[in-house]
Amino acid sequence: MTKKPILTLVSDNPELKTYYIPLAHIEIDLYPVKAKSPEHAIRKANAGEYEGISKKFTLQESHTNHAYSSTHVPEETLLARQIDHYHIEIKDFDYPLPSNGS
């Protein structure tokens, strides 16, 4: 007579369903651009004319308020959702790092 196992693998539980949770990781880099006006700076930056990175902001979501039953979620739903629990890291660079645009 064999004993029934005390522990069961979670994957063997037929009552469990798979859900997908989003955890955002967003990075924003600030680059210096020498220009005559904000509009001129935007045009130059969009043309790849900017210097090395001066500051980096990183937002890491730590807890989520959403769960999806499928990976087929519209991008606007994922990108426009509210993020309530996060950690922000800010890095200042004394000497700007070389940019990819130059």
QUICORZI-V79341 format. One record per residue. RES is the residue in one letter. OMEGA is omega in radians with two decimals (999 if undefined). Layout:
RES;OMEGA + RES;OMEGA
This chain:
M;-3.13 + T;3.11 + K;3.06 + K;-3.12 + P;-3.14 + I;-3.14 + L;3.08 + T;3.08 + L;3.14 + V;-3.11 + S;3.13 + D;-3.09 + N;-3.10 + P;-3.13 + E;-3.11 + L;3.08 + K;3.10 + T;3.06 + Y;-3.12 + Y;-3.12 + I;3.10 + P;2.98 + L;-3.03 + A;2.99 + H;-3.07 + I;3.07 + E;3.09 + I;3.12 + D;3.07 + L;-3.13 + Y;3.06 + P;3.08 + V;3.08 + K;-3.07 + A;-3.12 + K;-3.10 + S;3.08 + P;3.13 + E;3.11 + H;3.10 + A;3.12 + I;3.12 + R;-3.14 + K;-3.14 + A;3.12 + N;3.08 + A;3.11 + G;-3.11 + E;3.09 + Y;-3.11 + E;-3.13 + G;-3.08 + I;3.12 + S;-3.09 + K;3.13 + K;3.06 + F;3.10 + T;3.07 + L;3.10 + Q;3.11 + E;-3.09 + S;3.11 + H;-3.12 + T;3.08 + N;-3.03 + H;2.99 + A;-3.11 + Y;-3.12 + S;-3.11 + S;3.04 + T;3.12 + H;-3.14 + V;3.11 + P;-3.11 + E;-3.12 + E;3.07 + T;3.14 + L;-3.03 + L;-3.09 + A;-3.11 + R;-3.14 + Q;3.07 + I;-3.05 + D;-3.04 + H;-3.05 + Y;3.05 + H;3.10 + I;3.06 + E;3.14 + I;3.10 + K;3.01 + D;3.10 + F;3.12 + D;3.11 + Y;-3.08 + P;3.09 + L;3.11 + P;-3.13 + S;3.06 + N;-3.08 + G;-3.11 + S;999
